[in-house]
Amino acid sequence: MADSACRKLRDGVLEGELAPVLLISDANGNSIAGPSIFHYFVRSLASNITSSRSQAKGLVMVAYNRTPDFYMKLLTSAGLDRGLNSWFQVLDCFTDPLGWKKKVLDNLKPHNSETSEIQQEQVTHAGFTVYRDVGNVDGLMSAIISSGGGLIGNQCKARFSVAIDLVSIMMRHLSLPSVASLINNLRCHDQISCVLLLIHSDVHNLRTSMALEYMSTMVAFIEPIAPLPRDSPELKSHPYNLAALEENLKRGRFRLRMKRRNGRVQEQIEEFMLEQADVKFSPITHGNLVLRGSSNIPQVQFNLQLTERERQDRAKVTLPFEHQGNGKEIHIYDGRKGSTEWKASPVSDSQEATRNSVIASSVTSKEGGRGEIHYVRDSDDEAPDSDEDPDDDLDI
C-alpha cells in the first residue's frame, strides 16, 4: 500500500490534473514515527529521480525541522550521493528563519560599504540555500521555484518535486490561508511534479487539519499499534504505560486515504515496523488470517457483515415473488390467454362487458390474424374525442 503512494509521487502530474500531494499526519502523543515515514518517502522519491524513473528531475527540500546536513547524510547513507548537488537542493528555513543571527553578526562587524551591501534574505551555499524571511509567503514561493529551476535548468517541460519536512513549524509564522495558498500554488505550477508534506495533527485544531487533508490527494495517518484509552484503569494507576509506549516506538498502523480521479475515496491499512533507519511495511495479520485492509465502504457504527447463522436464516425466507403453489401449477393471466384460464374478481356489469369485449378482440386477433382495439367509455360524462385543439384559444 505504501508502494502505491510511492508510485503516485513517482508518476507525478497526470494529463488534465494538478500535482499530487501526500500529507503524512501523525500525533506526537501516540506515535513518533511520522518523521521516519516522511524520510522513507523522501528516499523512495530520490531513488526514482536518480534512476530516471520519476517524472521529476530534481527535489527541493524545505527544511524547517532539520538542518541541511541531516538530509545530505540521509541520502548519502542510502547510497544516493551520486551527483547529489545536481538534483537535490535544500531551502534552509531552520538555521536562521527570521534573520536574527544575521542581524547580530552585522552589528558586531564594522559598518562599511562591503557589509552594507549584503542585506539579502537568502544566501546560497553548496547544496543548500539559507532563507531568512519565513513569514513572507510570496518570497518563500519564489525561493522554492528558484531553487527548483536551478536543478532542472533550461530543460523543456522538466519538473521537480517539493518536500516540506514539517508544516506545523511553518504555521508558526504563516496563517492557515497563507499556507493553503502556498500549497495550492505549488500544485498549480507547471514545473512541479509532486508535493510531500508532514504535519503533527495534535498541535492544530480540527479546522486546520481538515483543510490540509482536503487539499491533499493522499493522506497517510500514522496510528499507534497499542492505543491506551484515557479513562482506562492502567492510565489512572500509572500515568505512563511503559509497555504501550515501547510498542508504539517500534510498530504502528499506516492508514492511507487516496482520492481517485472519479471522485471516490479508497482507504487502505497496513502495519509498519521501524528498523533503525528503515521502515518495513506488511499487511495486517490477525492470527493466521491476513487482512488486506482495502475498502471503499465508509466507516459506520453498525456491522455490515453476516454470520453463518444469519446466512442460513436468510436462505430460509420465502420472498413474495417466489412461487408458493406447494407443487401445483400456478396460472397467471398475462393478457394473452382465454377467459377460461383467468379467474376474475367480482366486477360490475359494465366492467364485465368491457372486459369481455377486450378478450373477444384478442381471441379474434389470434385466430383471424387481424387485431382491433375497442374503446368503451366508463360513463356518459366523458367527452368524446375531438380533433380540435383544446389549447387553441391560448395566446402563446
C-alpha positions in Angstrom: 0.0 0.0 0.0 2.9 2.4 0.8 4.2 1.4 -2.6 1.1 2.7 -4.3 1.7 6.1 -2.7 5.4 6.0 -3.9 4.2 5.3 -7.4 1.8 8.2 -7.3 4.7 10.5 -6.3 6.9 8.9 -9.0 4.4 9.3 -11.8 3.7 13.0 -10.9 1.2 15.1 -12.7 -1.3 13.3 -15.0 -2.8 15.0 -18.0 -5.6 17.4 -17.0 -4.8 17.2 -13.3 -2.8 19.1 -10.7 0.3 17.8 -8.9 -0.4 15.1 -6.4 0.1 15.9 -2.7 0.9 13.3 0.0 0.2 14.6 3.5 1.6 12.5 6.4 -0.3 13.2 9.6 0.9 11.9 13.0 0.4 12.8 16.6 3.4 13.0 18.9 1.3 11.8 21.8 0.7 8.5 20.2 3.5 7.8 17.7 6.9 9.3 16.8 7.1 7.5 13.5 5.9 10.5 11.4 9.4 11.8 10.6 10.7 8.2 9.8 7.8 7.6 7.4 8.5 11.0 5.8 12.2 10.1 5.3 11.1 6.8 3.8 9.1 8.6 1.1 11.9 11.1 0.5 14.4 8.2 0.0 11.9 6.4 -2.4 11.4 9.6 -4.4 15.1 10.3 -4.5 15.8 6.8 -5.7 13.3 7.2 -8.6 14.9 10.5 -9.5 18.4 9.2 -9.7 17.4 6.2 -11.7 15.4 8.4 -14.2 12.1 6.6 -13.4 10.4 9.6 -12.0 8.7 12.4 -13.8 10.6 14.9 -11.6 14.3 15.6 -12.4 15.1 17.2 -9.0 14.0 17.5 -5.4 13.7 20.7 -3.3 13.6 20.1 0.5 12.1 22.9 2.5 13.7 22.2 5.9 12.0 23.6 9.0 12.7 20.8 11.4 16.3 19.6 10.4 19.5 21.1 9.2 20.6 20.7 5.6 23.5 18.4 6.7 20.9 16.0 8.1 19.3 15.5 4.7 22.6 15.3 2.9 23.6 12.5 5.3 20.2 10.8 4.9 20.6 10.5 1.2 24.3 9.6 1.4 23.6 6.8 3.8 21.1 5.4 1.3 23.6 5.3 -1.5 22.0 8.3 -3.3 25.0 10.7 -3.2 25.9 10.4 -6.8 25.7 13.9 -8.3 23.7 15.0 -5.2 24.1 18.7 -5.8 22.9 18.4 -9.4 19.4 17.1 -8.5 18.9 17.9 -4.7 18.6 21.3 -3.1 17.7 22.3 0.5 15.9 25.5 1.3 17.2 26.1 4.8 14.5 27.6 7.0 15.9 26.0 10.1 19.2 27.8 10.7 18.0 31.4 10.7 14.3 31.6 9.9 13.8 35.2 10.9 17.3 36.6 10.2 18.1 37.4 13.8 21.5 35.7 13.7 22.5 37.7 10.6 21.4 40.9 12.3 23.6 40.1 15.4 26.6 39.4 13.2 26.1 42.5 11.2 26.0 44.6 14.4 29.3 43.0 15.6 31.0 43.8 12.3 32.2 47.3 11.4 29.8 49.1 9.2 31.4 49.7 5.8 30.3 49.7 2.2 31.0 46.0 1.8 28.9 44.7 4.7 26.0 47.1 4.0 25.5 45.6 0.5 25.0 42.1 1.9 21.4 42.6 3.1 19.7 39.8 1.2 17.2 37.4 2.8 18.7 34.2 1.3 22.3 33.2 0.9 23.2 30.3 -1.4 25.8 27.7 -0.3 26.9 24.4 -1.8 23.8 22.2 -1.9 21.5 24.5 0.1 20.1 28.0 0.4 19.6 29.8 3.7 16.3 31.6 3.8 15.8 34.3 6.4 12.2 35.5 5.9 9.8 32.6 6.5 7.0 35.0 7.3 6.9 36.1 3.7 4.8 33.6 1.8 5.4 35.2 -1.6 9.2 35.2 -1.1 9.1 31.6 0.1 7.2 30.6 -3.1 9.8 32.5 -5.2 12.7 30.8 -3.3 11.2 27.3 -3.9 10.8 28.0 -7.7 14.2 29.5 -7.9 15.8 26.5 -6.2 14.0 24.0 -8.4 14.7 26.0 -11.5 18.4 25.7 -10.8 18.1 21.9 -10.7 16.2 21.4 -14.0 17.9 24.2 -15.9 16.6 25.0 -19.3 15.1 21.6 -19.9 11.8 21.8 -21.8 8.8 20.6 -19.8 11.1 19.4 -17.0 9.6 19.2 -13.4 10.9 18.9 -9.9 9.4 17.7 -6.6 8.9 19.7 -3.4 9.0 18.3 0.2 8.3 20.3 3.4 9.6 18.4 6.4 7.2 19.9 9.0 4.2 22.2 8.1 3.4 22.6 11.8 6.5 24.8 12.2 5.7 26.7 9.1 2.3 27.6 10.6 4.0 29.4 13.5 4.9 32.1 11.1 2.1 31.9 8.5 -1.7 31.8 8.8 -3.8 28.9 7.5 -5.0 30.8 4.4 -1.3 31.6 3.6 -0.2 28.0 3.9 -3.2 26.8 1.9 -2.5 29.4 -0.8 1.2 28.2 -0.9 0.2 24.5 -1.3 -2.3 25.4 -4.0 0.2 27.5 -5.9 2.7 24.6 -5.7 0.1 22.2 -7.1 -0.8 24.5 -10.0 2.8 25.4 -11.0 3.8 23.9 -14.4 7.3 23.0 -13.1 6.3 21.0 -10.0 5.7 17.2 -10.2 4.5 16.3 -6.7 4.5 17.7 -3.1 5.3 15.8 0.1 4.2 17.2 3.5 4.4 16.3 7.2 2.2 17.6 9.9 1.7 16.9 13.7 -2.1 16.9 13.8 -2.3 17.1 17.6 -0.8 20.6 17.7 -3.5 22.0 15.4 -7.2 22.4 15.7 -9.6 20.3 13.7 -10.3 23.0 11.1 -6.6 23.3 10.2 -6.1 19.5 9.9 -9.2 19.1 7.8 -8.2 22.0 5.5 -4.8 20.4 4.8 -6.4 17.0 4.3 -8.9 18.4 1.8 -6.1 19.9 -0.3 -4.2 16.7 -0.4 -4.8 13.9 -2.9 -3.3 11.3 -0.5 -3.4 11.4 3.3 -1.4 9.0 5.4 -2.4 8.7 9.1 0.2 7.3 11.5 -1.7 5.5 14.3 -0.4 3.6 17.3 -0.5 -0.1 17.4 -1.4 -0.2 21.1 -3.6 2.8 21.9 -4.3 3.4 25.6 -7.7 5.0 26.4 -7.6 8.0 28.6 -10.2 6.5 31.1 -8.5 3.1 31.4 -7.6 1.8 34.9 -4.0 1.4 33.8 -3.7 5.0 33.0 -5.3 6.1 36.2 -3.0 3.9 38.3 0.1 4.9 36.3 0.2 7.9 34.0 2.6 6.2 31.6 2.1 2.7 30.3 5.6 1.7 29.5 4.6 -1.4 27.6 2.3 0.5 25.3 4.9 3.3 24.8 7.6 0.8 23.9 5.3 -1.0 21.5 4.4 2.3 19.8 8.1 3.1 19.4 8.6 0.1 17.2 5.4 -0.5 15.4 2.3 1.3 14.2 -0.6 1.3 11.7 -0.3 3.2 8.4 -3.7 4.2 7.1 -3.7 5.7 3.6 -6.6 7.5 2.1 -6.4 8.1 -1.6 -8.7 10.2 -3.8 -9.4 8.7 -7.2 -10.0 10.5 -10.5 -13.7 9.5 -10.5 -14.2 11.2 -7.1 -14.2 8.0 -5.0 -12.0 7.7 -1.9 -10.2 4.4 -1.2 -8.7 3.7 2.2 -6.1 1.0 3.0 -4.5 0.0 6.2 -1.3 -1.9 6.9 1.3 -2.2 9.7 4.8 -0.8 9.7 7.9 -1.7 11.7 10.8 0.7 12.4 14.2 -0.9 11.9 17.0 1.5 12.6 17.0 4.0 9.7 14.5 2.0 7.6 10.8 1.3 7.6 9.2 -2.1 6.8 5.5 -2.3 5.7 3.4 -5.5 6.0 -0.3 -6.5 5.8 -2.3 -6.5 9.0 -2.3 -10.1 10.5 -4.9 -11.5 12.9 -3.7 -15.0 13.8 -3.3 -16.9 10.6 -5.6 -14.5 8.7 -4.1 -11.8 6.6 -6.3 -8.7 6.3 -5.7 -6.7 3.2 -7.1 -3.5 4.6 -8.6 -2.2 1.4 -12.1 -1.0 1.4 -14.3 1.6 -0.3 -17.0 1.3 2.3 -17.3 4.2 4.7 -16.9 3.6 8.4 -20.3 3.2 10.1 -21.5 2.4 13.6 -23.1 -0.9 12.7 -21.9 -4.2 11.3 -22.4 -4.9 7.6 -21.2 -8.5 7.6 -23.4 -11.6 8.2 -22.5 -14.6 10.4 -23.1 -18.1 9.2 -26.2 -18.5 11.2 -27.6 -15.3 9.7 -26.9 -16.5 6.2 -28.8 -19.8 6.9 -31.8 -17.9 8.3 -31.9 -15.6 5.3 -31.9 -18.6 2.9 -35.0 -20.0 4.6 -37.1 -16.9 4.0 -39.5 -17.2 1.1 -39.7 -14.0 -0.9 -43.0 -12.6 -2.2 -42.1 -13.0 -5.9 -41.3 -16.8 -5.5 -43.9 -19.4 -6.4 -45.8 -20.6 -3.4 -48.1 -23.2 -5.0 -46.9 -26.1 -2.9 -46.0 -28.1 -6.0 -49.2 -27.2 -8.1 -49.1 -25.4 -11.3 -49.9 -21.7 -11.0 -51.8 -19.9 -13.8 -51.2 -16.2 -14.0 -53.2 -14.1 -16.5 -50.9 -12.2 -18.8 -53.4 -10.7 -21.2 -52.9 -13.3 -23.9 -54.9 -16.3 -22.6 -58.6 -17.0 -22.8 -61.2 -16.1 -20.2 -61.4 -19.7 -19.0 -57.8 -19.5 -17.7 -58.4 -16.2 -15.9 -60.1 -16.1 -12.5 -61.5 -12.7 -12.4 -62.5 -10.8 -9.3 -66.2 -9.6 -8.8 -66.8 -6.6 -11.0 -69.8 -4.6 -12.1 -71.9 -5.4 -15.3 -70.4 -2.5 -17.3 -66.9 -3.5 -16.5 -67.6 -7.1 -17.2 -68.9 -6.1 -20.7 -65.8 -4.1 -21.4 -63.6 -6.9 -20.3 -65.4 -9.5 -22.4 -65.1 -7.2 -25.5 -61.3 -6.9 -24.9 -60.9 -10.7 -24.5 -63.0 -11.3 -27.6 -60.9 -9.0 -29.7 -57.7 -10.7 -28.5 -59.1 -14.1 -29.4 -60.2 -12.8 -32.9 -56.8 -11.4 -33.4 -55.2 -14.7 -32.6 -57.5 -16.7 -34.9 -58.1 -14.3 -37.8 -54.7 -12.7 -38.0 -56.1 -9.1 -37.6 -56.4 -7.2 -34.4 -58.7 -4.4 -33.4 -58.9 -2.1 -30.4 -62.3 -1.3 -29.0 -62.6 1.6 -26.5 -65.6 1.8 -24.2 -66.2 4.9 -22.2 -66.5 4.4 -18.5 -69.5 6.8 -18.3 -71.6 9.1 -20.4 -70.0 12.2 -18.8 -66.7 11.5 -20.6 -66.4 13.8 -23.6 -65.8 12.1 -27.0 -62.5 12.5 -28.8 -62.2 15.6 -30.9 -59.7 16.8 -33.5 -60.0 20.3 -32.1 -57.1 21.6 -30.1 -58.3 22.4 -26.5 -55.5 25.0 -26.1 -56.2 26.7 -29.4 -57.6 29.8 -27.6 -54.3 30.4 -25.7 -52.2 33.3 -26.8 -48.7 32.0 -26.6 
